[in-house]
């Protein structure tokens, strides 16, 4: 295994960490408007209150690692998906503002406005990320000079939108399970019913998206044909999904949450196996694809960063676990809450 | 308008807006450590009130910094893709280090700092405060290192990477400790400390004028003033050292700072207006030979002038001259204000002097202005280069992004930043007007635990 492969995996780990962590708080946002009273809404926001900011850092660091390890991918994708990324930034800021400012005023209209902003921006963020992922699977038009030569509207194709909606469904399910862990009493009973609905919604999207991928983008399964043992990953993914309703029915929410977190991670592993060794597939001109070799930084930089990662990542994992442990259990509203 | 101008306007606007907040976080972070340290040491309720109040302000500012900071990271790729390809190998590792070492530290412990009063022990909370403050400074370290590398590149070589040139790292530590990083880091940090200190001075002076939270304000002022006195003097030292460094690493920038065209012994201007066509400084007052003396310790030693550089290699002189001189003037004003406050405090006159308190209320804007002006001097002074002597700003743009797209995003940012700023000021104002929660009835439970801490 060379440094390029290691960094392909490490960037993947950071983005997977982001998807699992911010995934549940985006999901809570997507479900936010289903809560009705102000108290319920405060519980909903405060369930992610102390952690959402830290969760977003995984995106920032994933972006930084992509810049450092694969500068060409970072440059091509960020400039190529210009409008999409600007919209993403816009909703990311809007969402942060909504969380921060919602409970700062008593006014009902003030709160209702920020509630909508929080929920809509959470859904749009998940959608945009899924659309980006869908386009990476399809491949995007890249010129000989590694520059994107397509258009913004070209990125909004049916397949990518399908992947976008699937991502929203996945995060919503993940967020609903998280919310069951954080709530109690009547609200918890209500959230339980959402979990079942979101599971059904996700499974429908997932099956459709998988069929579409197999039919239209068979390039994604080349490695699975060459190396059948990868198929185990697909099977484990199915089992992880199937395990979610089982744990929920047995009221073992934490294990359900672990199952949905595993589902997210495994889906991204399947995606990574599918695109490897490309990071950005060029479609239609295949040879312009950005791979883990032609788009990477020098071996020296990859090595320096590997040392940093080895020193830094144990701390990161430790903080993440400590913070989530401190704030585990049911939401309690106090004077420091949102 | 062409894409270069638009992309530069967008970057300047978004970075200037972002840079309102991190200096407050860094400065206030240091003060929070002192405040909470005092609370733990004395166990007095008043210090708990002080700490809790400033944590609320800190949380608001921090959130603004994070929200506007993500934009900066994205913009390197979206608007400056060619730059990103060129510097990724060098710049990227500093940015990644910032993420791995600093951001996780800050954001993780921030959760405890803001939400953890009732969840963790006092010691754990204090530890978190230290970690957040440390993390905020650590993130400044890495981003200033990356920026300094653009000013004074070191530890790299240029390689042809499949059709285009890029910088690749040869020596990590000489990249990190490039000729300007230490000076610029210390200068940036002391600017940030001043920003936090003067915010606390301003708000406390406001309370004193209104005769509210008197004990709170007096104690806050004493803590903030100690930092202000140190940081303002330290700022002078690091600024001087920076200028000396620039004379050898970026002589065109130093020449632009002083509007100095012909290589000769150089005067130091107090103010003036540069006429670039006639190559002279109008309406100026200067001390002859002073710049030569400050750089070389010799009034007669020549300083390299702008005419040594081709016209296309010179920065816009008057803008750099003005921003630099204004920054220096503000720097000295801050020293004056800090020392005067200290003097009045010693004479027991500070808290009664209404006029001076009014000046302190307004002084919160000074470090903010100096920070912005300093960055304009540094960044515009580096022009026309984005990476000094290696890559020109006009060659660093994204090839696949048109001016229409930049106009769209510029409008988007203007709208959301206007909204953000209004909300920020509104909430800040409300928090300040609301003031600290004062239940002074008795000292916290920790006053009884004082003994435990003393034994440690």
Interface residues (C-beta under 8 A of the other chain):
Chain A: X49 X50 X51 X53 X54 X56 X57 X59 X60 X61 X63 X64 X65 X67 X68 X69 X71 X72 X74 X75 X76 X77 X78 X79 X80 X82 X83 X85 X86 X88 X89 X90 X92 X93 X94 X96 X97 X100 X101 X104 X145 X146 X147 X148 X149 X294 X297 X298 X300 X301 X304 X305 X308 X309 X312 X313 X315 X316 X319 X320 X322 X323 X326 X327 X334 X336 X337
Chain B: X60 X63 X66 X67 X68 X69 X70 X71 X73 X74 X76 X77 X78 X79 X81 X82 X84 X85 X87 X88 X89 X90 X91 X92 X93 X95 X96 X97 X98 X99 X100 X101 X103 X104 X105 X107 X108 X109 X110 X111 X112 X114 X115 X116 X117 X118 X119 X120 X159 X162 X163 X164 X166 X168 X169 X170 X172 X398 X399 X400 X401 X405 X408 X409 X412 X416 X419 X420 X423 X427 X430
